[in-house]
Structures are given as structure tokens and as C-alpha cells.
Amino acid sequence: MGTTQLETVPEPKYWHLKTVLSEALDSEFAVGEILPNERELAARFGVARATLRQALEQLELEGRLQRRRGVGTTVAPPRVGVDVGSESGPRSWPGAPGDAWHTEDHEQAPAPAAVARLLDTGADTPVHAVRRSRTTGDQQVAAEILYVPADVVPALPAGQDTADSMAQRAARARAVLRELHRLDLQGQDRTVELGSARAEDARRLDRLPGAPVLVVTTRYIADGRTAAVSVATYRADTCRLSFSDADALPLAG
């Protein structure tokens, strides 16, 4: 069989540099250590800074490096296995026993267009948006927004969240979850995509905007319709997602 065109394409320079940098991380740097600045690294390895940035971005995507606000680029610790399921079973509403998430905030606002299509609501129709966070150790590893149409939880009238205190909004968020638990959950499905951190996600996860993230979208079905949609954003540099019921364990990066 002849050589394909793809096999004749030379390895990109940044990819070779990524391999060299990875070996240097293993032999010369400790976890949490700050790397030299881009100018110094580019001079050391004899490459253009654009090539260096590509290699660093790839290492960040693979979980070897972290870019931290006000600190710089550091060597990342091993990734942590994060169970995306719930200890209470594969089919359970958010907030059920064993749920690893912390309920933080609530507002009523139109859902993003893609979520509105899943919920079959109008683009300008306000829905309940419940914000939650998830931590491993002392580090926040994920941020979630759970979108619930107002008619799914009719016991909760519209409120003025902007005028409420943080404690009142958190209480309202928990009330939305309680109302969901009154419904018969018929099923759920999940999708996972690689994405880039939006400004709000980056702020909540202590990342830089555009940093790689894993986006898990979960659709909850009740009464023959999509009753809620969760959009959870996980740090791609520290998390390896698991869909089993196993406990989260440190995994090699």
C-alpha cells in the first residue's frame, strides 16, 4: 500500500516543542512551580514566541500546565477524577442526596438560544436559572447553571432577584430544586464537549478567559417534556470526567 498524503506531512514545530517541554516538566520542574516567561523560554529552545504559545496551549489542554491570574504559568498537579453522576443513582434530580454541588444563586432571565431550543421556550422567555458550584478539596473545579421553565415549577411566582440579598436568591434556588423533586423524572441524557471558558465561567473557576473547559450538558425529562437543562463547565486542566459510580481518585495527567 502506498504512502498516504497525511503520512508525508511533517510534524508541526510546536508539536515537537510540546514533547520537549513535557520532558523538561518531568525532569526540571515541580508541581506548582512557575515557568520562566515566554521570552526566556523561546530563547532557551530557539523558537518563535508564536510557536512557544502553541506548545504551551497544547500542554494546558492536556492538563500539564495551568495559567493562573496574577501568577503566570505553573506546573499542574495530577488531574482529579470527577464523577459526573450522582451517588444516589444514574437518574436523579439535581440536589438529590449524594449530590456534590453547592447551590449558590438564582435569577430569572432568558436562557441561551441553544438551551431555549432544548426547553422549547421562546428566545425572550425568562426561565429560572440556578447557579451551583462544585469543589474538590479546596479548589472549585466546576460551575453549573440549571435552567428550568417557569411553568415546570408553577408554585414559584416570579420574583425580583436583583433586589434580593444573596441569601434570598440562594434560598429561592433551593426552592426551585425542591419543586423539581416533586416531578417524576423519566430520563436524562448528557453530552460532553470541549470548549473555551467564557468570561463568567473564567471568573468563577479562577481561569483566564478562553482557557480550555469541558462542558457537560444534561437534559432532564419529566411529563414527556424537557423539564430542565443543566450546563456544567469543568476545568479541563484539573478534571478527568467519569460517568461511573466510583469515587473520585487522583489520576495521572
C-alpha positions in Angstrom: 0.0 0.0 0.0 1.4 3.4 -1.0 2.1 6.2 1.5 -0.9 8.5 2.1 -0.6 12.2 1.8 -1.2 12.6 5.5 1.8 10.4 6.3 4.1 12.7 4.3 3.1 15.8 6.3 6.0 16.8 8.6 5.3 17.1 12.3 4.5 20.7 13.3 7.3 22.5 15.0 5.1 23.4 18.0 4.2 19.7 18.5 7.8 18.7 18.7 8.4 21.6 21.1 5.5 20.3 23.2 7.2 17.0 23.6 10.5 18.6 24.6 8.7 20.9 27.1 6.8 17.9 28.5 10.1 16.1 29.2 11.5 19.3 30.8 8.4 19.5 33.1 9.1 15.9 34.2 12.8 16.4 34.9 13.3 20.1 35.9 10.1 21.4 37.5 7.9 20.6 40.5 4.2 20.8 40.8 3.1 24.4 41.3 6.4 25.8 40.1 6.2 28.9 38.0 7.7 28.6 34.5 10.1 31.3 33.1 8.4 33.9 31.0 7.7 33.4 27.3 10.7 35.4 26.2 13.1 33.3 28.3 11.6 30.0 27.2 11.6 31.0 23.5 15.2 31.9 23.7 16.1 28.7 25.5 14.5 26.5 22.9 15.4 28.6 19.9 11.8 29.1 18.7 9.5 32.0 17.9 7.1 33.1 20.7 4.1 32.2 18.5 5.4 28.6 18.3 6.0 28.5 22.0 2.5 29.7 22.7 1.0 26.9 20.6 3.0 24.4 22.6 2.1 25.9 25.9 -1.6 25.9 24.9 -1.5 22.3 24.0 0.2 21.4 27.3 -2.5 23.3 29.1 -5.2 21.5 27.2 -3.6 18.2 28.2 -3.6 19.2 31.9 0.2 19.6 32.3 0.1 23.4 32.8 -2.1 26.0 34.4 -2.4 29.7 33.7 -3.3 31.5 36.9 -4.4 35.0 37.2 -1.7 37.3 38.6 0.7 34.3 38.9 1.7 33.1 35.5 2.0 29.6 34.0 2.6 26.9 36.6 3.1 23.1 36.5 -0.3 21.5 37.1 -0.9 18.8 39.7 -2.2 15.4 38.5 -5.8 15.6 37.3 -8.6 14.5 39.6 -11.2 12.0 38.5 -14.6 13.7 38.9 -17.8 11.6 38.9 -20.4 13.3 36.7 -23.1 11.0 38.1 -24.7 11.1 41.5 -24.2 8.8 44.4 -28.0 8.5 44.6 -28.1 6.8 41.2 -27.8 7.5 37.5 -31.3 9.1 37.3 -31.8 11.7 39.9 -32.7 15.4 40.0 -30.0 18.0 40.9 -29.9 18.5 44.7 -30.8 14.9 45.5 -28.9 13.1 48.4 -25.3 12.5 47.3 -25.2 15.5 45.0 -21.7 17.0 45.1 -22.9 20.5 44.1 -23.3 23.6 46.3 -26.4 25.8 45.5 -25.4 29.5 45.3 -27.7 31.8 43.4 -30.8 32.3 41.4 -32.1 34.7 38.7 -34.9 34.8 36.2 -33.7 35.6 32.7 -34.0 34.2 29.1 -31.9 31.1 28.5 -29.2 31.0 25.9 -30.6 30.2 22.4 -29.3 26.6 22.4 -30.8 25.9 25.8 -34.1 27.6 24.9 -34.4 25.3 22.0 -34.0 22.2 24.2 -36.6 23.6 26.7 -38.9 24.6 23.8 -39.3 28.1 25.3 -39.2 31.4 23.4 -35.9 33.2 23.0 -37.1 36.1 25.2 -39.0 34.0 27.8 -37.5 34.2 31.3 -36.7 30.9 33.0 -35.3 30.0 36.4 -31.5 29.9 36.3 -30.0 28.2 39.3 -26.2 28.6 39.8 -24.3 25.9 41.6 -20.6 25.2 42.1 -18.5 22.1 42.8 -15.2 21.8 44.7 -12.6 19.1 45.1 -10.5 19.7 48.2 -10.3 23.5 48.4 -10.4 24.1 44.7 -13.5 24.9 42.7 -13.5 22.6 39.7 -16.9 23.2 38.1 -19.6 25.8 37.7 -23.2 25.0 36.7 -26.3 26.8 35.6 -29.6 24.8 35.8 -32.3 26.2 33.6 -35.9 25.5 34.5 -39.0 26.9 32.7 -41.4 28.8 35.0 -44.3 26.6 34.1 -42.4 23.5 35.2 -42.4 24.8 38.8 -45.6 26.9 38.9 -45.5 27.0 42.7 -42.8 29.6 42.5 -44.1 33.0 41.3 -41.8 35.5 39.6 -39.5 37.4 41.9 -37.3 40.4 41.9 -33.9 38.7 42.2 -31.9 41.8 41.6 -33.4 43.4 44.7 -32.9 40.3 46.8 -30.0 39.6 49.0 -27.6 36.7 48.2 -29.1 34.6 50.9 -32.6 35.2 49.5 -31.5 34.3 46.0 -29.8 31.1 47.3 -33.0 30.2 49.2 -35.0 30.7 46.0 -32.6 28.5 44.1 -33.1 25.7 46.6 -36.8 26.1 46.3 -36.6 25.5 42.6 -34.7 22.2 43.2 -37.3 21.2 45.8 -40.1 21.7 43.3 -38.3 19.7 40.7 -38.1 16.8 43.1 -41.9 16.7 43.1 -41.9 15.6 39.5 -41.4 12.1 38.2 -38.0 12.0 36.4 -38.5 9.8 33.4 -35.0 10.0 32.0 -31.9 12.2 31.2 -29.2 12.4 28.7 -25.8 14.0 28.6 -23.4 15.4 26.1 -19.8 16.4 26.7 -17.9 19.0 24.6 -14.5 20.7 24.7 -14.9 24.4 24.9 -13.3 27.7 25.9 -14.1 29.5 29.2 -16.4 32.4 28.8 -15.8 35.5 30.9 -18.2 34.5 33.7 -17.0 30.9 33.8 -13.4 32.0 33.9 -14.1 34.3 36.8 -15.9 31.6 38.8 -13.3 29.0 38.1 -10.3 31.3 38.6 -9.2 30.8 35.0 -8.3 33.1 32.2 -11.0 33.7 29.5 -10.5 31.3 26.7 -8.9 28.6 28.8 -10.0 25.0 27.9 -13.0 23.7 29.7 -15.2 20.6 29.5 -18.9 21.5 29.0 -21.4 18.8 30.2 -25.0 19.5 29.1 -27.7 17.4 30.8 -31.3 17.3 29.7 -33.9 16.1 32.3 -37.2 14.6 31.1 -40.4 14.7 33.0 -44.1 14.5 31.9 -43.0 13.8 28.4 -41.0 17.1 28.0 -37.6 18.6 28.8 -38.2 19.9 32.3 -34.7 21.3 32.9 -31.3 21.7 31.3 -28.0 21.8 33.2 -24.9 23.3 31.6 -21.9 22.4 33.8 -18.4 23.8 33.0 -15.5 21.8 34.3 -11.8 22.9 34.4 -10.1 20.8 31.7 -6.7 21.3 33.2 -7.6 19.6 36.5 -10.5 17.3 35.8 -11.0 13.9 34.1 -14.6 13.1 34.0 -16.0 9.8 35.0 -19.5 8.5 34.3 -19.3 5.6 36.7 -20.3 5.4 40.4 -16.7 5.1 41.5 -15.3 7.7 44.0 -13.1 10.4 42.6 -9.5 9.4 42.6 -6.3 11.3 41.7 -5.3 10.2 38.1 -2.2 10.8 36.1 -2.3 13.9 33.9 
